[in-house]
């Protein structure tokens, strides 16, 4: 990191820069100011990271791409699907690349599970269960993080489904290699007075006929960040949990259960490239982000980075949010998904 727009307030932005040990003159109060000043420098920024509330994403991504900067954007891509479709056109016409931070696809054992399924290790996928329970929004904690996520003006059309549901959705498709083609959505604002959902249940049907379930909740008291993915085939099953990311459980059809660990010598090439510490050392969230950034650096250099989430992943996430919110609200039951 060499520069940033950390706040509209000059003092706050300077304080933000100081936490990253950046010089105060490279702390800006707007994206326009950052782009203008950095383009005038010989050592100006080459890549923009958009990590603001959802309603800022479209404007920031467009501005970055228009300035010739590579852009890494947080998920979801925008606040609404129409806004995302407009942005998609700009992304596809841009000369610089876009990536989207679906963090959990950067974990070594998520990539290992993907490779094993693609190689046929568990046979034909029959069932997929992905769950993402949190409890931090069970009440009103008064934080800025909670406030913008619960406000349609800043979060967009979705609450929990947009904040963490799309992570679960992306991980399920990323690891299985399958696509959701139908869904049944039940979303609710459980805490009285909320305008956006804080609890979600989706039944899924994949393009190979497999059935699935997606559970995402931010009102599950006591839960922290319990993302877990279980995939069952006709020859075995895989079980991975983000809070214990160095362990992947492989259940064989003959009753044996095998523990696969980060750092094991027999991991696939993709998993080995994503492994940053020796076996037995904690490896997780920050390393997963680093893997996405390293993949993005390869993309910027013109190299292949097939596991990096991009505009197609982002648009499927936006389509999921839009359809799940509307189908649940209107009680449509099973609906076709064409993200």
C-alpha positions as CSV (number, residue, x, y, z in Angstrom):
1,X,0.0,0.0,0.0
2,X,1.4,3.4,-1.0
3,X,-1.6,5.8,-0.7
4,X,-5.3,5.8,0.3
5,X,-8.5,7.8,0.8
6,X,-9.4,6.8,4.3
7,X,-12.0,9.5,5.2
8,X,-13.6,12.6,4.0
9,X,-12.1,14.3,7.0
10,X,-8.5,15.3,6.5
11,X,-7.4,14.6,10.0
12,X,-9.1,11.2,10.1
13,X,-7.6,10.3,6.7
14,X,-4.1,11.3,7.8
15,X,-4.6,9.2,11.0
16,X,-5.7,6.2,8.8
17,X,-2.5,6.6,6.7
18,X,-0.4,6.7,9.8
19,X,-1.7,3.3,10.8
20,X,-0.2,1.9,7.6
21,X,2.9,4.0,7.9
22,X,2.1,6.1,4.9
23,X,3.2,9.7,4.5
24,X,0.5,12.2,5.2
25,X,0.7,13.7,1.8
26,X,-0.6,10.5,0.3
27,X,-3.7,10.5,2.5
28,X,-6.6,11.8,0.5
29,X,-10.2,12.8,1.3
30,X,-11.8,11.5,-1.9
31,X,-11.1,9.0,-4.6
32,X,-11.0,11.8,-7.2
33,X,-8.3,13.6,-5.3
34,X,-6.3,10.4,-4.9
35,X,-6.5,9.6,-8.7
36,X,-5.6,13.1,-9.7
37,X,-2.6,13.4,-7.4
38,X,-1.3,9.9,-7.9
39,X,-1.5,10.2,-11.7
40,X,0.8,13.2,-11.5
41,X,3.5,11.2,-9.7
42,X,6.1,9.0,-11.3
43,X,5.5,6.4,-8.5
44,X,1.7,6.8,-8.5
45,X,-0.6,3.9,-7.6
46,X,-1.1,1.1,-10.1
47,X,-3.9,-0.7,-8.4
48,X,-7.0,0.4,-6.5
49,X,-8.7,-1.5,-3.6
50,X,-12.4,-0.7,-3.0
51,X,-13.3,-1.6,0.5
52,X,-16.2,0.8,1.2
53,X,-19.9,0.3,1.9
54,X,-21.7,-1.2,-1.1
55,X,-23.3,2.0,-2.5
56,X,-19.8,3.4,-3.2
57,X,-18.6,0.4,-5.2
58,X,-19.9,1.3,-8.7
59,X,-18.6,4.8,-8.7
60,X,-15.2,3.8,-7.3
61,X,-14.7,0.9,-9.7
62,X,-15.6,3.0,-12.7
63,X,-13.3,5.8,-11.7
64,X,-10.4,3.4,-11.1
65,X,-10.8,1.6,-14.4
66,X,-11.2,4.8,-16.3
67,X,-7.9,6.0,-14.8
68,X,-6.3,2.8,-16.1
69,X,-5.9,1.2,-12.6
70,X,-6.4,-2.4,-11.9
71,X,-9.2,-2.7,-9.3
72,X,-9.8,-5.2,-6.5
73,X,-13.4,-4.7,-5.2
74,X,-15.0,-6.1,-2.1
75,X,-18.1,-8.1,-2.5
76,X,-21.0,-7.7,-3.4
77,X,-20.0,-5.8,-6.6
78,X,-22.7,-3.1,-6.0
79,X,-25.8,-2.4,-4.0
80,X,-28.3,-3.4,-6.7
81,X,-28.4,-5.7,-9.8
82,X,-29.3,-2.9,-12.3
83,X,-26.3,-0.9,-11.0
84,X,-24.1,-4.0,-11.4
85,X,-25.2,-4.6,-15.0
86,X,-24.3,-1.1,-15.9
87,X,-20.9,-1.5,-14.2
88,X,-20.4,-4.8,-15.9
89,X,-20.3,-3.1,-19.3
90,X,-17.6,-0.7,-18.1
91,X,-15.6,-3.6,-16.7
92,X,-15.7,-5.6,-19.9
93,X,-14.7,-2.5,-22.0
94,X,-11.8,-1.5,-19.6
95,X,-8.2,-2.1,-20.4
96,X,-7.3,-2.8,-16.8
97,X,-8.5,-5.9,-14.9
98,X,-11.1,-6.3,-12.1
99,X,-11.0,-8.9,-9.3
100,X,-13.6,-9.4,-6.5
101,X,-12.5,-10.4,-3.0
102,X,-14.4,-13.7,-2.4
103,X,-11.9,-14.4,0.3
104,X,-12.6,-18.0,1.1
105,X,-11.6,-19.2,-2.4
106,X,-8.0,-18.3,-1.4
107,X,-7.7,-20.9,1.3
108,X,-5.4,-23.8,0.4
109,X,-7.8,-26.5,1.4
110,X,-10.7,-24.9,-0.4
111,X,-8.6,-25.2,-3.5
112,X,-7.6,-28.7,-2.6
113,X,-11.2,-29.7,-2.3
114,X,-12.0,-28.2,-5.6
115,X,-9.1,-30.1,-7.3
116,X,-10.2,-33.4,-5.7
117,X,-13.8,-33.0,-6.8
118,X,-12.6,-32.1,-10.3
119,X,-10.5,-35.3,-10.4
120,X,-13.4,-37.4,-9.4
121,X,-12.3,-38.3,-5.8
122,X,-15.8,-38.3,-4.4
123,X,-17.5,-39.3,-7.6
124,X,-20.7,-37.5,-8.8
125,X,-21.7,-34.7,-6.5
126,X,-25.1,-35.5,-5.0
127,X,-25.6,-33.0,-2.2
128,X,-24.0,-29.7,-1.1
129,X,-24.6,-28.1,2.3
130,X,-23.0,-24.7,3.0
131,X,-23.7,-22.7,6.1
132,X,-22.4,-19.3,7.4
133,X,-23.8,-18.5,10.9
134,X,-22.8,-15.3,12.7
135,X,-24.3,-13.8,15.8
136,X,-23.0,-10.2,15.9
137,X,-26.3,-8.7,14.6
138,X,-28.5,-10.5,17.1
139,X,-29.0,-7.1,18.7
140,X,-28.0,-3.5,18.0
141,X,-24.4,-3.1,18.8
142,X,-24.4,0.5,17.7
143,X,-21.3,0.2,15.5
144,X,-20.7,1.9,12.1
145,X,-20.2,-1.6,10.6
146,X,-23.6,-2.7,11.7
147,X,-25.3,0.6,10.8
148,X,-24.4,0.7,7.1
149,X,-25.1,-3.0,6.6
150,X,-28.6,-2.6,7.9
151,X,-29.4,0.5,5.8
152,X,-30.7,0.0,2.3
153,X,-29.3,3.3,1.3
154,X,-25.7,2.1,1.9
155,X,-26.0,-1.7,1.7
156,X,-28.4,-2.0,-1.2
157,X,-31.1,-4.6,-1.7
158,X,-29.7,-7.3,0.5
159,X,-28.7,-7.6,4.1
160,X,-27.3,-10.9,5.4
161,X,-27.7,-12.5,1.9
162,X,-25.4,-9.8,0.4
163,X,-22.9,-9.6,3.3
164,X,-22.2,-13.3,3.9
165,X,-24.7,-15.3,1.9
166,X,-22.9,-14.6,-1.4
167,X,-19.6,-15.8,0.2
168,X,-21.3,-19.2,1.0
169,X,-22.8,-19.3,-2.5
170,X,-19.5,-18.5,-4.3
171,X,-17.6,-21.1,-2.2
172,X,-20.2,-23.8,-3.0
173,X,-19.9,-23.2,-6.7
174,X,-16.1,-22.6,-6.6
175,X,-15.3,-25.9,-4.9
176,X,-17.9,-28.1,-6.6
177,X,-17.4,-26.7,-10.1
178,X,-21.2,-26.8,-10.4
179,X,-23.7,-24.0,-11.1
180,X,-26.9,-23.3,-9.2
181,X,-29.9,-23.3,-11.7
182,X,-32.9,-23.2,-9.3
183,X,-33.5,-22.0,-5.8
184,X,-36.1,-21.6,-3.1
185,X,-35.5,-18.6,-0.9
186,X,-36.7,-17.8,2.6
187,X,-35.2,-14.5,3.9
188,X,-36.3,-12.6,7.0
189,X,-35.6,-9.5,9.1
190,X,-35.8,-11.3,12.4
191,X,-34.9,-8.4,14.6
192,X,-37.9,-6.0,14.7
193,X,-37.6,-2.8,12.8
194,X,-35.0,-3.9,10.3
195,X,-35.5,-3.1,6.6
196,X,-33.0,-5.8,5.4
197,X,-32.8,-9.5,6.0
198,X,-30.6,-10.8,8.8
199,X,-31.4,-14.5,8.4
200,X,-31.5,-16.6,5.2
201,X,-32.3,-20.1,4.1
202,X,-32.0,-21.3,0.5
203,X,-32.7,-24.6,-1.1
204,X,-30.5,-25.1,-4.2
205,X,-30.6,-27.2,-7.3
206,X,-27.3,-27.6,-9.2
207,X,-26.8,-28.1,-13.0
208,X,-25.9,-31.8,-12.6
209,X,-29.1,-32.4,-10.6
210,X,-27.5,-32.3,-7.1
211,X,-29.5,-30.8,-4.3
212,X,-28.2,-28.3,-1.8
213,X,-28.9,-26.0,1.1
214,X,-27.5,-22.6,2.0
215,X,-27.9,-21.2,5.5
216,X,-26.7,-17.8,6.3
217,X,-27.5,-15.9,9.5
218,X,-26.3,-12.9,11.5
219,X,-28.6,-13.4,14.4
220,X,-27.4,-16.8,15.6
221,X,-26.3,-15.9,19.1
222,X,-22.9,-17.3,20.0
223,X,-21.7,-17.9,16.5
224,X,-18.7,-16.0,15.2
225,X,-17.7,-16.8,11.6
226,X,-18.9,-20.4,11.2
227,X,-18.6,-20.8,7.4
228,X,-18.7,-24.6,6.7
229,X,-19.0,-26.5,3.5
230,X,-20.0,-30.2,3.1
231,X,-20.1,-31.9,-0.2
232,X,-21.3,-35.5,-0.7
233,X,-20.8,-37.6,-3.8
234,X,-21.5,-41.2,-4.6
235,X,-18.0,-42.3,-3.7
236,X,-17.2,-40.0,-0.7
237,X,-17.7,-36.7,1.0
238,X,-15.6,-33.6,1.9
239,X,-16.0,-31.4,5.0
240,X,-14.2,-28.0,5.5
241,X,-14.8,-25.3,8.1
242,X,-13.3,-21.8,7.9
243,X,-12.7,-21.6,11.7
244,X,-10.5,-24.7,11.5
245,X,-9.1,-24.0,8.0
246,X,-6.1,-26.3,8.1
247,X,-8.2,-29.5,8.2
248,X,-10.1,-31.0,5.3
249,X,-12.0,-34.2,6.2
250,X,-12.4,-36.8,3.4
251,X,-15.1,-39.4,4.2
252,X,-14.6,-42.5,2.0
253,X,-17.5,-44.7,0.9
254,X,-15.9,-47.7,2.7
255,X,-16.3,-46.0,6.1
256,X,-12.8,-44.6,6.4
257,X,-12.2,-40.9,7.3
258,X,-9.0,-39.2,6.1
259,X,-7.6,-36.0,7.5
260,X,-6.0,-33.8,4.9
261,X,-3.9,-30.9,6.3
262,X,-2.4,-27.7,5.0
263,X,1.2,-28.3,4.3
264,X,0.8,-32.0,3.4
265,X,3.2,-33.2,0.7
266,X,0.5,-34.8,-1.4
267,X,-1.6,-31.6,-1.9
268,X,-2.4,-30.5,-5.4
269,X,-0.3,-27.8,-7.2
270,X,-3.0,-25.2,-6.6
271,X,-3.2,-25.9,-2.9
272,X,0.6,-26.0,-2.5
273,X,0.9,-22.6,-4.3
274,X,-1.6,-21.2,-1.8
275,X,0.2,-22.6,1.3
276,X,2.3,-20.0,3.0
277,X,3.5,-21.6,6.2
278,X,5.0,-25.0,7.2
279,X,2.6,-27.7,8.2
280,X,1.1,-27.3,11.7
281,X,1.4,-23.5,11.7
282,X,-1.8,-21.4,11.7
283,X,-2.8,-20.3,8.3
284,X,-6.1,-18.6,7.5
285,X,-7.9,-15.4,6.7
286,X,-5.0,-13.0,6.0
287,X,-3.1,-15.6,4.0
288,X,-6.3,-16.2,1.9
289,X,-6.5,-12.5,1.1
290,X,-2.8,-12.6,0.2
291,X,-3.4,-15.5,-2.2
292,X,-6.1,-13.5,-4.0
293,X,-3.8,-10.5,-4.2
294,X,-1.0,-12.6,-5.5
295,X,-3.3,-14.1,-8.2
296,X,-4.3,-10.6,-9.1
297,X,-0.7,-9.5,-9.5
298,X,-0.2,-12.3,-11.9
299,X,-3.3,-11.2,-13.8
300,X,-2.0,-7.6,-14.0
301,X,1.3,-8.9,-15.4
302,X,-0.7,-10.7,-18.1
303,X,-0.3,-14.2,-16.6
304,X,-3.0,-16.8,-16.2
305,X,-4.9,-16.8,-12.8
306,X,-7.8,-19.1,-13.3
307,X,-8.9,-19.3,-9.7
308,X,-9.2,-15.5,-9.2
309,X,-12.8,-14.4,-8.8
310,X,-13.8,-11.8,-11.4
311,X,-16.7,-10.1,-13.0
312,X,-18.6,-13.4,-13.8
313,X,-18.4,-14.4,-10.2
314,X,-19.5,-10.9,-9.1
315,X,-22.5,-10.9,-11.4
316,X,-23.7,-14.3,-10.2
317,X,-23.5,-13.0,-6.7
318,X,-25.5,-10.0,-7.6
319,X,-28.1,-12.1,-9.4
320,X,-28.4,-14.3,-6.3
321,X,-29.1,-11.4,-4.0
322,X,-31.7,-9.9,-6.4
323,X,-33.6,-13.1,-7.0
324,X,-33.4,-14.4,-3.4
325,X,-34.8,-11.1,-2.0
326,X,-37.6,-10.9,-4.5
327,X,-38.5,-14.6,-4.5
328,X,-38.7,-14.6,-0.7
329,X,-40.6,-11.4,-0.5
330,X,-43.2,-12.6,-3.1
331,X,-43.3,-16.2,-1.8
332,X,-42.6,-17.5,-5.3
333,X,-41.3,-20.9,-4.1
334,X,-38.9,-22.6,-6.6
335,X,-37.6,-20.2,-9.2
336,X,-35.1,-20.5,-12.1
337,X,-31.7,-19.0,-11.5
338,X,-29.8,-17.6,-14.5
339,X,-27.1,-15.6,-12.9
